[in-house]
Amino acid sequence: MFSNREGQRVPQVTFRTRQNNEWVNVTTDDLFAGKTVAVFSLPGAFTPTCSSTHLPGYNELAKVFKENGVDEIVCISVNDAFVMNEWAKTQEAENITLIPDGNGEFTEGMGMLVDKADLGFGKRSWRYSMLVKDGVIEKMFIEPDVPGDPFEVSDAQTMLKYINPQAAKPKLVSLFTKVGCPFCARAKAALQENGIEYEEITLGKGITTRSLRAVTGATTVPQVFIDGVLIGGSEALAEYLSAIKQEKVGV
């Protein structure tokens, strides 16, 4: 059974990181002193749940966390600095500080070091998250001590709900575009002007017009989806955004 360390200080550790092709020491105080930090720790970079859900969840909600008093989001894993840096690139995790606990010192100090020798992993971290204020652990969410790799409580949504149950979550926006399309440029500009982050899916990069038609029923771009609902092209998007603004001002 893993012990909950709420009310205790985080372990004093110096992490060996790589920045601009040089070794840089980052201490526990560098990460936590005078800050409110959301931390999540996981078994390993590039592993399925970590890459598909755990890290992306925090990366997507980073803006909301910061709006609700979190200064930084830190991901800690028992991996070396090179692996963590490459993982950050492939995940496009620009909103997360990835920290390599290569020797497992921090993880061991947290009482979360586990033996994954059966998978050929050696010593790794159990999956957990915590909210740390000025080096003191305020809240921990520890995955249940059961076989396998449970992922039930250390996710971003659970942490955000603890910090602020009424926190407004960002809309999930995707749009199909093609290079040189002026209407696509107009749609992207409208989203940017309204502070809405989006995922761009460009035709020609493994995505064909047939794919577009199968998903949207349309053959023209852009085609904008918001929270799984097809909004349509640039004019439909403009109408949607105008309606949202009117709702906010009570018109």
N, C-alpha and C positions, 0 to 999 in steps of 0.2 A: 504493500500500500504506500503510495506516495504522500509525503507530508505537505500540508498547506503551510506556506511561509508568510502569510499575510501579517503585516506589522513588523516584519524583519527587514533588515537591509540586504540589498543584493550583494553577492560575493565580490570581493575586491580582486579584479583580474586585469591583466594587460593582454589585449588581443593583438595578434600580428596580422596587419592588413596590408594590402597592396594598393597603392594609389599612385597613378602616373608612373607605373613601372618601378616604383621604389617601395621598400618596406617602411611602413608607418605604424608606430605603436599607438593604440587607442586604449585608454584605460576605462575602467568602470565609471570613474568620475567624469570623464569626457562625455560619456553617453548619457549619464543620469543626473549629475549634479545641477540643481536649480531648474530642472525640467520635469514636465509631465510626459511620460513615455509609455506608449503601448508596445508591448513585446509579445512576439509569438515565436515559439521554438518548435522545431520539427525534425523528423528523422534524417532527412537528407535532401540536398539539392538534386534537381532533375528527377526525383522519384514521383510516381503518378499523382497521388493526392496532393502532395506539396506543390506540384507544378500546375495542376489543373484547377485547384480550388483554394488551398490554404493561402498561398502568397497572393494570387490574383484578387482574392476577396479583400484583403487589406489594401492592396494597391488601388483598387477601384474606389474604395471608400475613404481614401486618405484625406481628400478635401473635406469631407464631412467630419472626420476625426479632428482635424485642425480647427474647424469651425466650432467644435465643442471642447476646446481647451487642451487638446493633445499637441505637444510641440514636435514630437517625432515618433515615427513607427519603426521599430527595430525587429529584424528577423535574425535569430541566432540558430546556427546549426553546427554540428560537429563535422565540419568539412574544412579543407584548407582554403586559403585566400584566393588562389587561382580558380578553384571550382566555383566559389561563391561569386566572384566577379563575372565569370562566364555565364552563370545562371542568371545574374541580374541583367545581363545584356539580352539573353534569349527571352526573358520574361518581360523586357521593357519596363522594369520595376523602378522607374525614376522616382517614385514617391516613397520608397522603402530604403532604409539603411540596412544592408546585409552585412552581418558580422560573422567572421569565421572563428569558431571556437575549436580550432584544429586539434588541440590536446585535450579537449573536453573538460578543462579546468572550471569554467563558469558553470557548465551543466552539472558537473559533479558537486560543485558547491551548492547548487540548487537542489541536490538530491534527485536529479532527473536523469542521471546517466544509466543507460540500460544496455544489456548485452544482446546484440543482434548478430551474434556469430553464426546462427543457423542460416542467415541470409548472406553471409560473407561480408557483413558490414562492420564487424567489430563492435566497439563501443559507440553508441549513438544517443541522441536525446529522445526522451519520451515527449510526446506532443502535449504542449500546454501554452497558455497565454497568461499575461499579467499586466496590470496597470501599475506603473511605478512613478511615485512622486518624490522628487529630490532624493532618489536612491532608496526609498522605502516602499516596500510592496504593499499597495493598498488592496488589490484584489487579484486572485488567481483563479483560472479555469483550467483544471487538470483533467485530461481525458481518463476515463475509467480504466482501472487496472485489470484488463481482460486480454486474452490472446489476440494477436494480430496488431492492427494499427487503427484503433478507433478514432473517429473524427466527429465528435458530437458537440463539444462545448468550447473549443479553443478558436473557433472561427471568428471572422470580423464582425458578423452580425450580432453574435452574442456579446462581444466586448462593447460594441456601440450601444446596444440595448442597455447594458449596465451603466454606461457613462450618461446616456440620455435616451430614455425610451421613446421620446417624441422627436428624436433627430430626423430631419427630412433627408431621405436618401436620394441620391442623384438618379435621374432617369437613364435607362439604358438605351443608347441611341446608336443605330447602325445605318449607314447609307451606301447604296450601290452607286458607283460613279464610273466615268471613263476619262482617260486623259484628254485634255483639251475641251472638255464640255463646259460652256459658259454657265449653263443652268446649274451644273454641279458646283461650280465655283460660287454661285449665288447662294446655294443652299448651305454650303460650308461656312460662308461669311455670316449668314443669318444665325447659324448655331453658335459661332464664335462670339458674335456681338451680344448674344444672350447668355454667354458664359456656360454653354452646354458642351460637355465633352462628348466625342463621338468616335466610333470605329468606322473607318473607311474601307469599303470592299471594292477594289478596282477591277473592272472587266478587263480580261486579257491576262490576268495573273492567276491562271487556273480557274477563273470564273468566266463563263461564256454567256452570250445572250440567251441561250437556252436555259442556263441555270437561273438567270434573272427572271425569265418568263415562268419557270416552274415554281419559283418562290413567291413572286409578286403578281404574276398574271399580266405583267407589262413588258414592253420591249424597249422602253425609253428610260433614260436616266436623267436626274437622280431618282432613286426610289428610297424613301426614308422610313425607317421603322423606329418607333419609340415604345419601349416596354412591351415589345412583341407585337405591336399593332402597326399595320401599314398605314402611314400617313399619306404617302404619295410623292409627287414631284415638288419642285421648288415653290410653286404657287400654293399648293396645298400646305406645305410647311409654313409659308408666310401667314396663311390664314390661321393655322394652328397656333403659332407663336403669338399672333395678335389676340386670339381668344384667351390665351393664358394671361397676357398682360391685362386685358380687360377684367378678368376674374380677380387679379391681384388688387386692382384699384377699385373693385366693386362696381364696375360699370355694367 
